[in-house]
Amino acid sequence: MTPEFDGMVEPEITINGTRLSFGQAMTVRVAIESFASSLSEMPAKERTGIFRSYQARIIELRELYMANQPRRT
């Protein structure tokens, strides 16, 4: 995790052997959260097995990238 500004910490993400910059990692995290928000707005009748699978993976990713966040007081 790399601190950049105001104590903000982003996860270290590597894609195909290339480590993402702070801004790129932030963009990936924001994209994941945007996708999660879109999923939550989906009508219940449209929530299929793939929905539950995406939701489970998002929870796993959140646990990984939130693990080393500094505590705010």
FENTAWO-V356831 format. One record per residue. N is the residue number from 0. PHI is phi in degrees with one decimal (999 if undefined). OMEGA is omega in degrees with one decimal (999 if undefined). NEAR is the number of other C-alpha atoms within 8 Angstrom. Layout:
BEGIN
n: [N N]
phi: [PHI PHI]
omega: [OMEGA OMEGA]
near: [NEAR NEAR]
END
This chain:
BEGIN
n: [0 1 2 3 4 5 6 7 8 9 10 11 12 13 14 15 16 17 18 19 20 21 22 23 24 25 26 27 28 29 30 31 32 33 34 35 36 37 38 39 40 41 42 43 44 45 46 47 48 49 50 51 52 53 54 55 56 57 58 59 60 61 62 63 64 65 66 67 68 69 70 71 72]
phi: [999 -114.1 -74.0 -118.6 -137.9 53.5 72.6 -66.2 -127.8 -114.3 -69.3 -83.3 -120.6 -120.6 -121.1 48.9 85.3 -105.7 -78.6 -75.0 -73.1 -55.0 -63.3 -66.8 -64.0 -62.6 -63.0 -62.9 -62.1 -65.0 -62.9 -62.6 -67.4 -65.2 -63.3 -61.0 -64.0 -62.3 -62.2 -67.4 -86.7 -69.5 -58.8 -54.1 -68.0 -96.0 -81.7 -98.2 -58.7 -66.2 -60.3 -64.0 -66.6 -59.2 -59.9 -64.3 -66.6 -62.8 -60.4 -61.4 -63.6 -59.3 -59.8 -69.1 -82.5 -96.5 -57.5 -110.7 -70.0 -67.5 -77.1 -93.5 -112.2]
omega: [-175.1 175.4 -179.4 -178.3 178.3 178.1 179.8 -179.1 176.1 179.8 172.4 -178.0 177.1 177.6 179.8 175.8 179.7 178.8 -179.0 175.9 177.7 -178.6 178.4 178.2 177.7 179.7 177.6 -179.9 -180.0 177.8 178.2 -179.7 176.5 177.6 178.5 178.7 178.0 178.5 -177.0 178.9 -178.9 177.2 -176.2 -176.8 179.5 -177.9 -177.4 179.2 -180.0 176.1 -178.9 178.4 176.9 -178.9 179.3 179.6 178.1 177.7 178.5 -179.9 177.9 179.3 180.0 -175.0 176.1 -173.1 -174.4 178.3 177.6 177.2 177.1 179.7 999]
near: [7 8 8 8 5 4 7 8 10 11 9 10 7 8 7 4 5 6 8 11 6 10 7 8 13 10 8 8 8 8 8 9 8 8 8 10 8 8 9 6 6 8 6 5 5 6 10 7 6 7 9 9 8 8 10 8 8 10 8 8 8 8 8 7 10 7 6 6 8 6 4 3 2]
END
